[in-house]
Amino acid sequence: MPNPKPGSFVHIEIASTDPTRTRKFCEEVFGWTFEDMPEMNYATFEPATSPGGGLMSPMEGQPPGILNYVLSTDVDADLRKIEAAGGRVLRPKMEIPNVGWWALFQEPTGIVMALFQGRAQPPQRERRPRKARQTRKSASRGSSKARGGRKGRKGR
């Protein structure tokens, strides 16, 4: 997904009581591709269009279902806004190693969603095309050519 804006859905997590069966179903029916992350008992998936997501067993105390992640630039600030608007924090901000942070919340009518904040990427320096530089050597060659000859070559 190119440059999602804060507040956009950026990740969908499917919690299944049988992730292997759910994966096979989604591959056969929808053509999704999966990549295993065995160290996390997790598989990421890519559907035809963004956002992609993950497949796993339900978290402790959670039923099977789908969890939508909303992009945040500041999970802590957004959790304060959620509580001020009548929502409830179910799991505070937690780190996803080498990826970012997430938190689980419930909006006032009971719908459960998550926030996601990615790690800041180092700013990319804008690369501009370099202008051709004329060195002293090439400058002197150029002047020699302009005078009708080449420096160091005899007779022509």
C-alpha positions as CSV (number, residue, x, y, z in Angstrom):
1,M,0.0,0.0,0.0
2,P,1.7,3.2,-1.1
3,N,1.9,5.8,1.7
4,P,-1.1,5.0,3.8
5,K,-2.3,7.9,5.9
6,P,-2.9,7.8,9.7
7,G,-6.4,6.4,10.3
8,S,-6.2,4.0,7.4
9,F,-6.6,0.2,7.7
10,V,-3.1,-1.2,7.1
11,H,-3.2,-4.8,8.4
12,I,-5.8,-7.5,8.8
13,E,-5.2,-10.3,11.2
14,I,-7.2,-13.5,11.0
15,A,-7.4,-15.6,14.2
16,S,-8.4,-19.1,13.3
17,T,-8.9,-22.2,15.5
18,D,-7.2,-24.1,12.6
19,P,-4.8,-21.8,10.8
20,T,-3.6,-24.5,8.5
21,R,-7.1,-25.2,7.3
22,T,-7.9,-21.5,6.9
23,R,-4.7,-20.9,5.0
24,K,-5.5,-23.8,2.5
25,F,-9.0,-22.4,2.1
26,C,-7.8,-18.8,1.3
27,E,-5.1,-20.1,-1.1
28,E,-7.6,-22.2,-3.0
29,V,-10.5,-19.8,-3.1
30,F,-8.8,-16.4,-3.2
31,G,-5.3,-17.2,-4.5
32,W,-3.6,-15.5,-1.5
33,T,0.1,-16.1,-1.0
34,F,1.4,-16.8,2.5
35,E,4.8,-16.6,4.1
36,D,5.5,-18.5,7.3
37,M,7.1,-16.9,10.3
38,P,7.6,-20.0,12.5
39,E,9.4,-18.1,15.3
40,M,6.1,-16.3,15.9
41,N,3.6,-19.1,15.0
42,Y,2.3,-16.7,12.4
43,A,2.0,-16.4,8.6
44,T,1.7,-13.2,6.6
45,F,-0.6,-13.1,3.6
46,E,-0.9,-11.0,0.5
47,P,-4.3,-10.7,-1.1
48,A,-4.9,-9.3,-4.6
49,T,-4.9,-5.7,-3.2
50,S,-3.7,-4.1,0.0
51,P,-3.9,-4.3,2.9
52,G,-2.3,-7.7,3.6
53,G,-2.2,-9.3,7.0
54,G,-1.5,-12.2,9.1
55,L,-2.9,-15.6,10.1
56,M,-2.6,-17.1,13.5
57,S,-4.4,-18.9,16.4
58,P,-6.5,-16.6,18.6
59,M,-4.7,-14.6,21.3
60,E,-5.3,-15.7,24.8
61,G,-8.8,-14.7,25.9
62,Q,-9.9,-13.8,22.3
63,P,-12.4,-15.6,20.1
64,P,-11.6,-16.5,16.5
65,G,-12.2,-13.7,14.2
66,I,-10.7,-10.8,12.3
67,L,-8.8,-7.9,13.8
68,N,-8.3,-4.7,11.7
69,Y,-5.2,-2.6,12.4
70,V,-5.5,1.2,12.0
71,L,-2.3,3.2,11.2
72,S,-1.1,5.5,14.0
73,T,1.8,7.9,14.2
74,D,1.6,7.9,18.0
75,V,0.0,4.9,19.7
76,D,0.2,6.5,23.2
77,A,-1.6,9.7,22.0
78,D,-4.2,7.7,20.1
79,L,-4.9,5.5,23.1
80,R,-5.6,8.7,25.2
81,K,-8.0,9.9,22.5
82,I,-9.7,6.5,22.4
83,E,-10.3,6.6,26.1
84,A,-11.4,10.3,26.0
85,A,-14.0,9.3,23.3
86,G,-15.5,6.5,25.5
87,G,-13.4,3.6,24.1
88,R,-11.4,1.2,26.2
89,V,-7.8,0.0,26.0
90,L,-7.7,-3.8,26.1
91,R,-4.0,-4.3,25.6
92,P,-1.6,-1.4,26.1
93,K,1.1,-0.5,23.6
94,M,3.4,-3.4,23.0
95,E,6.5,-3.8,20.8
96,I,6.6,-6.0,17.7
97,P,10.3,-6.6,17.5
98,N,12.0,-4.9,14.5
99,V,8.6,-3.8,13.2
100,G,6.9,-1.3,15.4
101,W,4.2,-1.2,18.1
102,W,0.6,-2.1,18.5
103,A,-2.3,-1.8,21.0
104,L,-5.7,-3.4,21.2
105,F,-8.8,-1.3,21.9
106,Q,-12.6,-1.5,22.0
107,E,-14.7,1.4,20.7
108,P,-17.8,2.4,22.7
109,T,-20.2,-0.1,20.9
110,G,-17.9,-3.1,21.5
111,I,-16.0,-3.4,18.2
112,V,-12.4,-4.5,18.9
113,M,-9.7,-3.0,16.7
114,A,-5.9,-2.5,17.0
115,L,-3.5,0.4,16.4
116,F,-0.3,0.0,14.5
117,Q,2.7,2.3,14.5
118,G,5.7,1.3,12.4
119,R,9.3,2.0,13.3
120,A,10.5,5.3,11.9
121,Q,12.6,4.6,8.8
122,P,15.7,6.7,8.4
123,P,15.0,9.6,6.1
124,Q,15.9,9.0,2.5
125,R,18.1,11.6,1.0
126,E,16.8,12.9,-2.2
127,R,19.2,12.0,-4.9
128,R,19.7,14.6,-7.6
129,P,21.3,13.8,-10.9
130,R,24.9,15.0,-10.8
131,K,26.1,17.6,-13.2
132,A,29.0,16.7,-15.3
133,R,32.1,18.2,-13.7
134,Q,34.9,19.5,-15.8
135,T,38.3,18.6,-14.3
136,R,41.4,20.6,-14.8
137,K,42.8,18.0,-17.1
138,S,39.6,17.9,-19.3
139,A,39.4,21.7,-19.2
140,S,43.0,22.0,-20.5
141,R,42.2,19.4,-23.2
142,G,39.2,21.4,-24.2
143,S,41.2,24.6,-24.5
144,S,43.8,22.7,-26.5
145,K,41.1,21.4,-28.9
146,A,39.7,24.9,-29.1
147,R,43.1,26.1,-30.3
148,G,43.1,23.5,-33.1
149,G,45.2,20.7,-31.7
150,R,45.9,18.2,-29.0
151,K,48.4,18.8,-26.3
152,G,51.4,16.5,-26.5
153,R,50.7,15.2,-30.0
154,K,53.0,16.2,-32.8
155,G,52.5,16.8,-36.5
156,R,49.2,16.6,-38.2
